[in-house]
Structure formats: structure tokens, C-alpha cells
Amino acid sequence: MGVEGKVKFISEIERADVCGEFGTVNCTIQTICTNRTKIISAFEQKGSEIQRFRNPERSDVDETLLKWFKEERSDSAAVSGPVLM
């Protein structure tokens, strides 16, 4: 896209007031546009259950803990803060 096309694009975005409509700032809109493929893919895989893109440092520990938590909850065990610490 040439400079002229970019200027037209910017003016369309500003006219549409995307930031005001969604209550966000311009850099957030840029980040969303940059990561649109990852965002759409994650939404298609997990739906609206995810809020942010964060990968655990140790996914194996995360998966094991989630498995344990689900097993304990299915046995009606009380799983609270002290048990998790």
C-alpha cells in the first residue's frame, strides 16, 4: 500500500472513531490489527473463554495442576487458597 493509500486508511479510521467506540487508545487498535491472525485463531479454538494471550512458563505444570484440580472438584473436595499454596 502506498503512502496515499495509508493516509486514506488513517483518515477512515479517524472518521469512524474506532478508539472512542471501543473505549481504547490508538496503540491498542494497532496491536489488535498487528495480531489479528493470532486473535482470530485463538477465538476460533477457544471461543470467548480467553481474555488475554498469556502462555504459562511451564505448560506441563499448568496442565497437571488443572487436571488435579478437576479431579478434586469432581470428588467434591474443597479446593481453596491454602490447599493450592
NORVENPE-V800875 format. One record per helix or strand. SS is the DSSP state (helix for helix, strand for strand). FROM is the first residue (numbers start at 1). LEN is the number of residues. If there is no record, write none. Layout:
ss=SS from=FROM len=LEN
ss=SS from=FROM len=LEN
This chain:
ss=helix from=3 len=14
ss=helix from=18 len=5
ss=helix from=26 len=9
ss=helix from=36 len=14
ss=helix from=59 len=16
ss=helix from=81 len=4
